[in-house]
Amino acid sequence: MRQDDRPMRLLSLLAEAYPKAPKTALKHRTPLEMLVATILSAQCTDARVNIVTGELFKRYRSAEEYANADLRELEGYVKSTGFYRNKARNIKAAARMIVDEYGGGVPDSMGELLRLPGVARKTANIVLSNAFNKVEGIAVDTHVRRLSYRMGLTAEEDPVKIEQDLMGTYPRSRWGDINRVFVEHGRRVCAARKPLCRSCVVERLCPKAGVDAVRKKL
């Protein structure tokens, strides 16, 4: 196998291992709910976010309601997701921009989403993929960051640079698969503290196989 073939082989094996891996575990029914849930998911588990949004989405049903929300009340709803003051403030401000500049509907392009408070490329990619079925990049979350480094797909630590490396390595037609299968593999096998290398379908292709702690922060 040529070295150039290794990245595609890695992705193919992971895609075969997790054919039913969901695009996201965040529960949502609308683009607005997807946006809010993704903002809340920063440094928080999807399971916790789903618990919080179960009540949050009953209380606030439109961008206008979020924009006009009492900030203290909104903070109370999202407090258990961590960094709740910033998250509540960003949700309220993003909703205000959506109402004032986009007629109450979440915009569906990368450039427009990145204008919203609290939205960086990871969030924008997740919203585009799950709410609009558009792929304009690759969402680099903690799992994608960790696996990309361990599997030798990047030497970068910044999510934007990691995304650029991955987009340069894989054809656009496969971008949508990367976050989906990397997240599933990161949760099931390639954990941060103790990866289960002997159970890994890409062990023979992974330069960090057998290393329990590649980097403390990864």
Backbone bond lengths (Angstrom), bond angles and torsions (degrees), N, CA, C in turn:
res aa  C-N    CA-C-N  psi(-1)  N-CA   C-N-CA  omega(-1)  CA-C   N-CA-C  phi
1 M - - - 1.473 - - 1.525 110.34 -
2 R 1.323 117.16 126.48 1.444 120.89 177.39 1.521 109.98 -69.30
3 Q 1.339 117.14 150.66 1.462 121.89 179.45 1.521 111.20 -57.56
4 D 1.362 116.29 -34.75 1.453 120.44 -179.44 1.522 112.24 -66.21
5 D 1.333 117.81 -22.10 1.458 122.34 -179.15 1.530 112.52 -82.20
6 R 1.335 116.72 -18.24 1.462 120.27 -172.34 1.534 113.03 -59.38
7 P 1.349 121.06 -47.63 1.463 119.74 -178.93 1.531 113.14 -58.23
8 M 1.333 117.31 -41.98 1.458 119.89 179.75 1.522 110.85 -67.92
9 R 1.312 116.65 -36.57 1.474 120.24 178.12 1.527 109.99 -65.75
10 L 1.334 116.63 -41.69 1.470 120.63 176.68 1.522 110.77 -56.83
11 L 1.320 115.97 -50.64 1.463 119.80 -177.08 1.523 111.51 -66.02
12 S 1.317 116.91 -39.57 1.460 120.57 -179.80 1.525 111.36 -63.42
13 L 1.323 116.84 -42.76 1.469 120.64 179.60 1.528 111.27 -65.02
14 L 1.319 116.46 -40.77 1.467 119.70 178.93 1.529 110.76 -68.32
15 A 1.322 116.98 -39.55 1.464 120.04 178.56 1.528 110.85 -64.28
16 E 1.330 116.23 -37.08 1.464 120.51 177.07 1.523 111.26 -68.45
17 A 1.326 116.60 -34.81 1.462 121.17 -178.41 1.528 112.06 -72.74
18 Y 1.351 115.71 -29.74 1.467 119.50 -176.23 1.524 110.63 -129.24
19 P 1.327 116.97 65.15 1.471 119.57 -176.41 1.526 113.45 -66.89
20 K 1.313 116.69 -22.76 1.466 120.26 -177.82 1.523 112.69 -107.70
21 A 1.318 116.80 15.45 1.469 119.71 178.74 1.528 109.13 -60.28
22 P 1.332 117.78 127.28 1.471 120.08 -178.59 1.516 111.46 -72.57
23 K 1.333 115.99 155.97 1.457 119.53 176.02 1.515 110.97 -67.93
24 T 1.323 116.36 -31.20 1.458 120.90 176.75 1.517 109.16 -156.08
25 A 1.333 115.57 150.75 1.464 120.93 174.60 1.524 111.04 -96.35
26 L 1.319 116.63 -3.05 1.463 120.92 -178.72 1.520 109.97 -77.21
27 K 1.317 116.31 125.45 1.461 120.51 -179.11 1.525 110.17 -78.42
28 H 1.332 115.25 132.79 1.460 120.29 -179.38 1.518 109.38 -161.22
29 R 1.308 115.49 157.67 1.465 121.08 176.64 1.525 111.93 -122.62
30 T 1.308 117.01 -20.78 1.460 121.54 -176.10 1.527 110.22 -134.32
31 P 1.329 118.35 163.28 1.468 119.90 174.51 1.528 112.79 -57.83
32 L 1.324 117.60 -35.81 1.463 120.23 178.76 1.521 110.67 -64.61
33 E 1.318 117.31 -44.15 1.460 119.79 177.96 1.524 111.33 -64.22
34 M 1.323 117.10 -36.49 1.458 120.19 177.02 1.516 110.80 -63.92
35 L 1.325 116.57 -42.76 1.457 120.81 179.00 1.516 111.44 -62.53
36 V 1.315 117.37 -48.71 1.464 121.51 -178.61 1.528 110.14 -62.55
37 A 1.321 117.13 -46.61 1.464 120.60 -179.00 1.523 111.47 -61.54
38 T 1.328 117.03 -38.31 1.459 119.94 -178.53 1.519 111.08 -70.44
39 I 1.315 117.37 -38.94 1.472 120.04 174.98 1.520 110.00 -60.37
40 L 1.320 116.97 -41.63 1.467 120.70 -179.35 1.525 112.56 -70.14
41 S 1.336 117.51 -22.24 1.468 120.16 -174.17 1.526 113.50 -77.01
42 A 1.328 117.94 -8.61 1.464 120.04 179.17 1.523 110.05 -60.32
43 Q 1.324 116.57 121.56 1.463 123.57 179.83 1.524 111.69 53.78
44 C 1.319 115.27 38.36 1.460 121.31 178.24 1.524 107.71 -148.90
45 T 1.314 117.71 149.33 1.456 120.52 -179.96 1.525 111.01 -74.87
46 D 1.319 115.32 149.91 1.460 119.88 177.41 1.535 110.72 -61.22
47 A 1.327 116.58 -35.80 1.465 120.14 -179.75 1.529 111.01 -61.58
48 R 1.317 116.82 -43.12 1.462 120.82 178.57 1.526 110.39 -65.78
49 V 1.332 116.65 -42.41 1.465 120.26 179.17 1.524 110.23 -60.06
50 N 1.321 117.74 -42.12 1.459 120.66 -179.42 1.523 112.02 -64.30
51 I 1.319 116.70 -34.06 1.468 119.94 175.98 1.525 109.79 -65.20
52 V 1.327 115.86 -46.01 1.468 121.32 -178.43 1.520 111.62 -65.48
53 T 1.328 116.67 -45.72 1.462 118.92 -176.59 1.528 112.59 -71.10
54 G 1.325 117.11 -19.03 1.453 119.57 175.52 1.522 111.87 -56.13
55 E 1.322 116.83 -37.84 1.467 121.99 176.88 1.524 111.56 -92.10
56 L 1.320 116.38 -38.26 1.459 120.80 -176.87 1.528 111.72 -59.47
57 F 1.326 116.72 -42.63 1.461 120.35 -176.33 1.528 112.18 -73.10
58 K 1.314 117.17 -16.79 1.465 119.78 173.14 1.526 111.22 -78.24
59 R 1.330 115.73 -31.52 1.464 121.15 -176.70 1.532 111.53 -82.32
60 Y 1.329 116.63 -41.01 1.462 120.83 -177.63 1.523 108.94 -119.92
61 R 1.318 117.06 121.15 1.460 121.09 -172.71 1.526 114.23 -116.52
62 S 1.314 117.15 -7.01 1.459 119.81 -178.46 1.515 109.78 -144.36
63 A 1.329 115.57 162.72 1.463 119.82 177.26 1.520 110.04 -60.73
64 E 1.311 117.23 -36.40 1.459 120.36 179.96 1.526 111.53 -63.95
65 E 1.314 117.06 -38.91 1.464 120.11 178.58 1.520 110.92 -66.51
66 Y 1.324 118.15 -40.00 1.472 120.15 175.36 1.523 110.49 -65.71
67 A 1.314 116.85 -41.76 1.464 120.67 -178.11 1.518 111.94 -63.13
68 N 1.321 116.69 -33.33 1.468 121.67 -178.16 1.521 112.98 -97.49
69 A 1.329 116.87 5.44 1.466 120.83 -176.48 1.524 111.56 -65.54
70 D 1.317 115.41 147.68 1.460 120.75 169.61 1.527 107.01 -69.98
71 L 1.318 116.90 124.05 1.461 120.70 -172.87 1.517 111.20 -61.48
72 R 1.315 118.14 -39.71 1.470 120.60 -179.67 1.529 110.70 -63.54
73 E 1.317 115.17 -40.43 1.466 118.76 179.47 1.521 110.64 -65.39
74 L 1.338 116.31 -44.19 1.459 120.75 179.29 1.524 110.55 -62.26
75 E 1.316 117.08 -41.00 1.463 121.12 176.50 1.522 111.07 -58.69
76 G 1.312 116.38 -39.26 1.458 120.06 179.87 1.517 112.63 -62.30
77 Y 1.325 116.37 -39.22 1.457 120.58 179.93 1.529 111.80 -66.47
78 V 1.344 117.75 -36.71 1.470 120.58 -171.64 1.526 112.92 -103.68
79 K 1.313 117.84 6.50 1.463 121.67 -171.70 1.519 113.59 -55.89
80 S 1.318 117.52 -39.78 1.468 119.97 -173.95 1.527 113.30 -73.61
81 T 1.337 118.28 -5.16 1.473 119.70 178.20 1.527 112.05 -85.32
82 G 1.348 117.39 -6.67 1.454 120.79 -179.07 1.521 111.70 83.62
83 F 1.319 114.76 152.23 1.471 120.92 -178.80 1.532 110.64 48.24
84 Y 1.326 114.34 39.04 1.461 120.53 -168.21 1.519 113.82 -67.31
85 R 1.311 117.80 -29.51 1.465 118.56 -179.95 1.529 110.71 -66.36
86 N 1.322 116.02 -47.94 1.465 119.67 178.13 1.525 111.45 -63.22
87 K 1.321 116.38 -41.99 1.462 119.67 -178.88 1.524 111.24 -64.69
88 A 1.323 117.27 -44.35 1.461 120.11 179.46 1.520 110.88 -64.05
89 R 1.306 116.21 -42.02 1.463 120.44 -179.93 1.532 110.79 -64.35
90 N 1.330 116.38 -41.48 1.467 119.75 179.41 1.521 112.01 -67.62
91 I 1.320 116.92 -40.55 1.467 120.12 178.41 1.526 110.55 -61.74
92 K 1.309 116.46 -45.99 1.466 121.25 -179.93 1.535 110.93 -63.45
93 A 1.330 117.05 -44.01 1.461 121.05 -179.22 1.531 111.29 -68.88
94 A 1.329 116.90 -40.18 1.463 120.19 178.08 1.523 110.32 -63.53
95 A 1.320 115.84 -42.06 1.467 120.07 178.58 1.523 111.07 -62.70
96 R 1.313 117.39 -39.77 1.461 120.53 178.32 1.523 110.98 -62.03
97 M 1.339 117.13 -42.29 1.463 120.10 178.05 1.526 110.88 -65.95
98 I 1.330 116.25 -39.23 1.462 120.61 179.20 1.528 110.47 -62.42
99 V 1.322 116.95 -40.77 1.466 121.05 178.28 1.530 110.82 -68.43
100 D 1.319 116.07 -48.62 1.465 120.66 -173.12 1.523 113.76 -73.36
101 E 1.346 116.80 -34.99 1.463 119.35 -172.33 1.530 114.91 -112.17
102 Y 1.344 117.09 -17.31 1.455 119.30 -176.18 1.524 113.07 -126.44
103 G 1.308 116.69 17.62 1.457 120.49 174.85 1.511 115.07 66.04
104 G 1.328 117.08 21.19 1.459 121.02 177.74 1.513 114.66 92.22
105 G 1.335 117.53 -3.70 1.459 120.82 179.98 1.517 111.97 -106.70
106 V 1.307 117.53 138.01 1.463 121.84 179.39 1.526 108.90 -63.55
107 P 1.326 118.99 127.62 1.467 120.90 178.99 1.523 111.38 -65.24
108 D 1.335 115.21 155.38 1.463 119.38 -173.39 1.519 113.53 -119.99
109 S 1.332 116.59 33.98 1.462 119.89 173.97 1.523 109.36 -132.50
110 M 1.315 116.05 154.78 1.459 120.73 -178.76 1.523 110.92 -59.64
111 G 1.322 117.13 -48.26 1.454 120.73 -177.43 1.510 113.20 -58.85
112 E 1.328 116.49 -42.67 1.460 120.13 -179.36 1.522 111.58 -71.38
113 L 1.306 117.37 -40.80 1.470 119.94 179.21 1.520 111.42 -63.01
114 L 1.323 116.86 -38.19 1.462 119.89 -178.73 1.527 112.42 -67.47
115 R 1.306 118.30 -14.92 1.461 121.14 175.62 1.531 111.84 -76.60
116 L 1.320 117.60 -20.00 1.455 121.07 -175.67 1.525 111.06 -75.65
117 P 1.334 117.77 138.29 1.466 120.78 176.57 1.529 111.09 -57.61
118 G 1.326 115.64 136.25 1.458 120.71 177.21 1.512 114.64 83.15
119 V 1.337 117.25 4.30 1.467 120.36 -177.00 1.524 110.22 -113.49
120 A 1.332 116.18 116.07 1.458 122.92 171.04 1.526 107.37 -110.72
121 R 1.311 117.48 -173.77 1.461 120.45 -172.57 1.528 112.74 -61.66
122 K 1.325 118.11 -38.27 1.464 119.20 179.86 1.516 110.44 -59.19
123 T 1.329 116.34 -50.25 1.458 120.71 -179.88 1.517 110.94 -61.41
124 A 1.329 116.60 -45.10 1.464 120.17 -179.31 1.527 111.15 -61.26
125 N 1.329 117.24 -42.89 1.461 120.27 179.09 1.520 111.86 -62.13
126 I 1.322 116.94 -41.56 1.467 120.85 -179.85 1.523 110.74 -65.68
127 V 1.321 116.90 -43.99 1.468 120.51 179.30 1.526 110.38 -64.13
128 L 1.321 117.62 -46.61 1.459 120.62 -179.49 1.523 111.65 -60.01
129 S 1.321 116.35 -44.66 1.455 120.58 -177.06 1.525 112.14 -67.81
130 N 1.315 116.59 -46.23 1.459 120.29 -171.76 1.518 114.47 -88.88
131 A 1.318 117.32 -29.64 1.462 120.08 -178.56 1.525 113.06 -95.45
132 F 1.342 116.47 -28.28 1.462 119.81 -174.74 1.527 114.11 -125.15
133 N 1.332 116.15 -0.30 1.467 121.64 -179.40 1.528 111.49 55.76
134 K 1.330 115.59 40.49 1.457 122.09 177.97 1.523 109.57 -116.04
135 V 1.314 116.70 139.44 1.461 121.17 178.36 1.522 107.95 -118.93
136 E 1.317 116.49 106.73 1.466 121.22 178.04 1.526 111.78 -113.79
137 G 1.329 116.47 -4.32 1.459 120.95 179.73 1.519 109.35 -173.74
138 I 1.323 116.15 -158.99 1.464 122.75 -178.42 1.526 108.39 -128.78
139 A 1.313 116.81 124.34 1.463 121.01 179.41 1.525 109.52 -73.35
140 V 1.320 116.60 116.03 1.463 121.28 -179.08 1.524 108.79 -101.42
141 D 1.327 115.30 94.48 1.454 120.44 175.38 1.525 108.78 -97.93
142 T 1.313 117.22 -168.88 1.467 120.18 -175.14 1.530 112.38 -63.09
143 H 1.340 117.25 -34.39 1.462 120.07 179.76 1.528 111.34 -71.45
144 V 1.329 115.88 -46.09 1.468 119.59 179.55 1.524 110.44 -62.76
145 R 1.311 116.31 -39.77 1.469 120.68 178.52 1.526 110.80 -61.11
146 R 1.325 116.05 -47.66 1.462 120.80 -177.07 1.528 111.57 -66.55
147 L 1.321 117.02 -48.27 1.456 120.33 -177.04 1.525 112.10 -68.07
148 S 1.322 117.11 -36.61 1.467 120.08 179.77 1.518 110.73 -61.90
149 Y 1.337 116.45 -40.12 1.459 119.86 178.30 1.527 110.34 -70.23
150 R 1.322 116.96 -48.94 1.462 119.91 -175.90 1.526 112.02 -62.16
151 M 1.314 116.69 -36.52 1.465 119.95 -176.98 1.527 112.66 -87.25
152 G 1.327 115.76 6.45 1.459 119.66 174.73 1.515 114.74 73.61
153 L 1.332 116.64 26.20 1.462 120.65 -180.00 1.523 111.99 -91.16
154 T 1.319 116.67 -12.83 1.457 121.91 178.14 1.517 109.28 -158.02
155 A 1.319 115.51 155.23 1.462 121.72 171.69 1.515 109.75 -113.12
156 E 1.334 116.35 5.63 1.450 121.83 -176.77 1.527 111.40 -87.97
157 E 1.325 115.26 161.89 1.459 121.22 175.29 1.530 111.82 -116.77
158 D 1.327 116.27 -24.73 1.459 120.35 178.98 1.528 109.83 -73.40
159 P 1.341 118.53 129.00 1.469 120.88 -177.00 1.521 114.11 -57.22
160 V 1.319 118.39 -37.59 1.461 120.95 -179.78 1.523 110.33 -64.92
161 K 1.337 117.49 -42.10 1.462 121.11 179.31 1.528 111.15 -69.87
162 I 1.343 116.38 -35.65 1.464 119.75 176.09 1.523 109.60 -63.34
163 E 1.333 115.95 -43.97 1.461 119.92 177.98 1.527 110.90 -58.93
164 Q 1.303 117.26 -42.95 1.466 120.91 179.04 1.525 111.32 -61.94
165 D 1.339 116.40 -42.04 1.466 119.79 178.27 1.528 110.89 -61.85
166 L 1.327 116.19 -44.82 1.459 120.07 -178.69 1.527 111.80 -66.40
167 M 1.329 116.47 -40.02 1.467 119.59 179.05 1.520 111.06 -67.32
168 G 1.329 116.09 -29.65 1.460 119.45 177.25 1.513 113.34 -78.09
169 T 1.327 116.17 -21.10 1.462 121.49 -177.91 1.524 111.98 -88.43
170 Y 1.343 116.29 -39.52 1.461 120.46 -174.20 1.527 112.10 -109.61
171 P 1.324 116.91 146.53 1.466 119.78 176.32 1.524 110.45 -66.39
172 R 1.315 116.39 152.05 1.465 121.39 -177.70 1.531 111.92 -54.83
173 S 1.302 116.89 -32.38 1.467 121.01 -178.87 1.520 113.16 -62.98
174 R 1.334 117.53 -17.46 1.467 121.10 -178.95 1.526 112.58 -106.69
175 W 1.317 118.68 -5.44 1.462 120.54 -177.40 1.528 112.28 -56.13
176 G 1.318 115.78 -38.69 1.460 119.23 -177.52 1.516 114.00 -65.85
177 D 1.339 116.99 -22.82 1.468 120.43 -178.89 1.526 112.73 -80.42
178 I 1.319 116.73 -25.64 1.460 120.08 -166.47 1.523 112.54 -64.19
179 N 1.329 117.75 -55.66 1.461 119.21 -179.62 1.522 110.40 -60.00
180 R 1.308 116.79 -42.94 1.467 121.90 -176.49 1.524 111.83 -57.57
181 V 1.325 118.06 -52.05 1.468 120.04 -175.07 1.524 112.13 -82.48
182 F 1.328 117.85 -30.96 1.459 119.32 177.23 1.534 110.37 -65.59
183 V 1.313 116.87 -42.38 1.468 120.25 179.04 1.524 110.24 -61.75
184 E 1.318 116.57 -45.46 1.464 119.92 -178.98 1.533 110.85 -62.63
185 H 1.325 116.82 -43.17 1.458 120.75 179.66 1.534 110.78 -68.03
186 G 1.333 116.67 -37.09 1.460 119.92 178.07 1.513 112.83 -64.72
187 R 1.305 115.89 -35.70 1.465 119.65 179.36 1.523 112.47 -75.78
188 R 1.310 116.66 -37.88 1.470 120.11 -173.24 1.526 113.39 -89.16
189 V 1.335 116.80 -36.76 1.469 119.80 -170.17 1.524 113.23 -127.91
190 C 1.319 117.26 -55.35 1.464 120.92 -171.66 1.532 110.82 -89.97
191 A 1.328 115.21 64.01 1.462 121.05 -177.53 1.524 110.54 -70.07
192 A 1.321 115.29 160.14 1.463 120.19 -176.34 1.522 112.03 -64.77
193 R 1.319 117.44 -46.03 1.465 120.53 -172.29 1.519 113.43 -87.05
194 K 1.323 117.59 -36.91 1.456 118.86 -176.95 1.522 109.95 -148.43
195 P 1.321 117.32 85.10 1.463 120.14 178.98 1.522 111.83 -64.37
196 L 1.320 115.83 141.93 1.465 121.45 -178.80 1.530 108.78 -91.14
197 C 1.311 115.41 72.41 1.464 120.61 -172.06 1.529 113.09 -60.84
198 R 1.321 116.98 -35.20 1.466 119.10 -178.24 1.523 112.11 -69.47
199 S 1.337 116.93 -16.07 1.454 121.25 178.32 1.525 112.06 -102.57
200 C 1.316 116.42 9.04 1.460 121.81 -171.44 1.531 111.56 -92.03
201 V 1.321 116.01 130.01 1.466 120.37 -178.14 1.525 112.57 -73.11
202 V 1.317 116.85 -14.91 1.471 119.19 179.30 1.533 111.74 -113.68
203 E 1.323 116.98 21.18 1.471 120.82 -176.42 1.526 111.79 -54.49
204 R 1.319 118.10 -43.34 1.466 121.02 -175.74 1.527 112.55 -70.34
205 L 1.316 116.04 -17.87 1.465 120.06 -179.32 1.515 112.65 -100.95
206 C 1.329 117.38 -3.28 1.461 121.76 -172.88 1.527 111.21 -98.35
207 P 1.320 118.20 121.66 1.471 120.80 -178.94 1.514 113.62 -69.00
208 K 1.340 118.26 -16.05 1.458 121.18 -179.76 1.524 112.39 -106.37
209 A 1.307 118.19 13.38 1.463 121.26 179.71 1.526 110.47 -57.09
210 G 1.312 116.32 133.89 1.452 121.53 178.59 1.506 114.21 88.52
211 V 1.318 117.80 -2.89 1.461 121.34 178.74 1.514 108.25 -98.62
212 D 1.337 116.68 114.00 1.460 120.50 -175.36 1.521 112.66 -68.89
213 A 1.318 117.65 -38.71 1.460 120.32 -176.74 1.533 107.85 -131.90
214 V 1.301 116.37 93.64 1.461 120.91 -177.41 1.521 109.81 -63.45
215 R 1.324 115.24 -51.93 1.463 123.13 174.01 1.513 106.56 -146.49
216 K 1.290 116.10 141.38 1.457 118.45 -177.34 1.521 112.07 -56.32
217 K 1.324 117.39 -38.66 1.454 119.57 -176.29 1.522 112.86 -83.99
218 L 1.305 117.96 -5.39 1.454 120.70 174.92 1.514 111.02 -101.31
